[in-house]
Amino acid sequence: MDCIKNRRTIRKYKQEEIPAALLNELLEEAFRASTMGNMQLYSVVITRDQQVKEKLAPAHFNQPMVTSAPVVLTFCADFNRFSKWCKCRKAEPGYDNPISFINAASDALLVTQNFCTLAEAHGLGICYLGTTVYNPDKIVDVLQLPELVMPIATITVGYPDECPAQPERLPLEGILHEEVYHDYTSEDIERIYSAKEAMPENQHFVTINNKETLAQVFTDIRYKKADNEYMSEVLKKTLKQQGFRK
Amino acid sequence: MDCIKNRRTIRKYKQEEIPAALLNELLEEAFRASTMGNMQLYSVVITRDQQVKEKLAPAHFNQPMVTSAPVVLTFCADFNRFSKWCKCRKAEPGYDNPISFINAASDALLVTQNFCTLAEAHGLGICYLGTTVYNPDKIVDVLQLPELVMPIATITVGYPDECPAQPERLPLEGILHEEVYHDYTSEDIERIYSAKEAMPENQHFVTINNKETLAQVFTDIRYKKADNEYMSEVLKKTLKQQGFRK
């Protein structure tokens, strides 16, 4: 499993198509992930058409991978197919609620990660776009997602044309808790974050952004409270529009 | 990657401990999954203590794996650690909102699936407990999860003591959409679900539950509207209690 240990996100891809048969094979294997009651509460929209990519790009804040990758995959939480099946079979579906959204989103994310692992094991590179849940309304429009379908993860895929350094991760003790959660003291925080903060590239971020600390780069520039509150409203509105919220 | 293709959920485990060093190694590798802005918005609570397992069991509707597996892992969406870091660094965190919950939950689920793949590749068996989001309030209590921490996935882990048949999956065409979502007609539903419905074990489910169709087993017994609505309220209440909702 060195492909997981040594993985890195790939944002630059070769001008080389991914054979449809390979992509289908990887997706089919990915669908072996655990799924709630074997309901398979997800759908995947495959985008290869340049025009569709260009329509999707603004929803992803025009990150260049969307238009430069040979394939863009949008993994969706999907209770539409299952509900349609119920209606065809004299059964009354009851999945227009938040818990059903969470169940379907979980199914979709497990499959997303499974796909990423399989793709990387086959020499492909992927980039996970966190922007999917920031502008779900735009993605719903472009991909024509019906009620009870919500986009939850987007992956750009292609043959790697770069090999960036592996980003740092926090020390294991910062993430694991034995038996119960042991809340972090300031000394814990100090110990857990010191190596990250000492890295030249992270210190460089602080400098070029004119900030005093690395944390301020996150709170004041990258992931701001006002943006989070705005995007929370868009998320709630889109969940309502898609039928998962009253 | 045959370990993904041939995987099955394991619910019966040998009476054999998982070495702590192996578990830590697998978790550390799992943390290589993509994470929003490299914030690593998750924590993992490791349960080995039989008494804690017995306290967790009711939250998982007393599924026997919780008390019989050597290890139970609860993967949590965690903005607590990151927010504490911000506060220690003169930065004002703004992550007490729904979008931040979704970001952290996504991070946690990608790591969960990565861990499952690694565990299976090392000969372990896992069972994913969907019950985690049904009784999050009880899990919060037992594991003493502070504000901005929500349990999102639970995995029981151990050396397999069974080899069940692989469950069926829907045909690929039922899940994939080219370029845009093509909504399902009744003919599509017919084609996609016919093999599943024809399986003797699924027909047996219909019979023993005194139902007319397989879909009714889901809507009337396994995943009922009233239950979903009740659990949606618990979820909303717990998200509020944990600080992710106003």
Interface residues (C-beta under 8 A of the other chain):
Chain A: M1 I4 K5 R7 T9 N24 L27 E28 E29 A30 F31 R32 A33 S34 M36 G37 N38 M39 Q40 Y42 S43 V44 V45 I46 T47 R48 D49 V52 C76 N80 R81 F82 K84 W85 C86 C88 R89 K90 A91 E92 P93 G94 Y95 N97 P98 I99 S100 I102 N103 A105 S106 L109 L110 T112 Q113 N114 C116 T117 L118 A121 H122 I126 C127 Y128 G130 V133 Y134 V142 L143 Q144 L145 P146 V149 I152 A153 Q166 P167 E168 R169 L170 L172 G174 I175 L176 H177 E178 E179 V180 Y181 D183 Y184 S186 I189 E190 I192 Y193 E212 T213 L214 A215 Q216 F218 T219 D220 R222 Y223 K224 K225 A226 N228 E229 M231 S232 L235 K236
Chain B: M1 I4 K5 R7 T9 N24 L27 E28 E29 A30 F31 R32 A33 S34 M36 G37 N38 M39 Q40 Y42 S43 V44 V45 I46 T47 R48 D49 V52 C76 N80 R81 F82 K84 W85 C86 C88 R89 K90 A91 E92 P93 G94 Y95 N97 P98 I99 S100 I102 N103 A105 S106 L109 L110 T112 Q113 N114 C116 T117 L118 A121 H122 I126 C127 Y128 G130 V133 Y134 V142 L143 Q144 L145 P146 V149 I152 A153 P167 E168 R169 L170 L172 G174 I175 L176 H177 E178 E179 V180 Y181 D183 Y184 S186 I189 E190 I192 Y193 E212 T213 L214 A215 Q216 F218 T219 D220 R222 Y223 K224 K225 A226 N228 E229 M231 S232 L235 K236
